[in-house]
Amino acid sequence: MSAFQNGCRPADYTLSSFGVDTAHTRRFVIERRNGACAVLVVDSNRVIPRPPLVLSRRTCLRVQRLNGDIVADRCTTHETVSLTKIS
């Protein structure tokens, strides 16, 4: 959130959730796109030992606190994405 709000500093953050033989990963990359700050969000799922499968890619234009959570919104998929939990 700080990198996004303070000068659109490049940053990379990965949130993961693990099961017995699965891993769900949500990767956030902050970068400047077309003169505006953006958060690229990539969700992937992996059934071990197979390689990860990309489930979705989206670009979000805002990061904010919302109901005790930190979220990215104004996304290409018209959804709000949590930066603190995978649901």
N, C-alpha and C positions, 0 to 999 in steps of 0.2 A: 504494500500500500504506500509506503514511504517513497519507494523508487518511482512509482507512478505519479504521485502528487507533487514530488519535489524535483521538477525538471525533467521528468520522463527519462530517468537514468536506466540504462539497460540492466535487466535482472532476469533471473531464471529461477523458478521455484517448482518443486515437484511434491505432490501429495499422493500418498499410496495407501492402499488398503489390501490386506492379505488374508487369504483363506488357506485351507489345507494344501491345495495344489494350484491356487490361482492368485493373481495379483492384478489389481485395478489401479491404474496410474493416471493422474490428472496433472499435466504439465502446463505451467503458466510462463509465458515469455513476454516481457515488457519491451516494446520498441516503438520507435517513431515511424508512422506510416502516413504518407500523403500529408505531412505537416502536422499531424495530430498524434497524441499518445494513444497506443492501443495495447491490449492484452490478448495475446494469441493463446487459446486454450485447446489442448489436445488430450482427449481421453483415449486410453488404450486398455486392453484386457489381455492377460496372458494366462494360459493354462500350461503349467510347467510340465514338460520341457519344451513345448512349442514356442516359437517366436511371438512377440506381442502383435495383437491385431488392433489397428486404429479403429475406434468406434465413432469418433466425431472430431471435427475441427471447427473452431469458431473464432471470430475476432470480436472483442468487446471494447467499448469506448469509454467506460467509466468504472472506477473502483470506489466503493464507499462502505461505510458501516451501516448495517441494516438489521434491526432487531437483535443486537448482540453478536452478529456475525459480520465477517468481511466478505463482500461479494463483488463480482464483476457483472455489470449489466450493460444495457444497450448493445447487446450481442447480435451477430448476424442471424442467429437462430431465434431471436426474440425471447430469450430466457434469461434468468438470473443464475449465475454460477457461483457456488460457495468456494472461497479460497481456504476454508478451514476444515471442511468435512466433505466426504464423498457420500452421496445418498442415491 
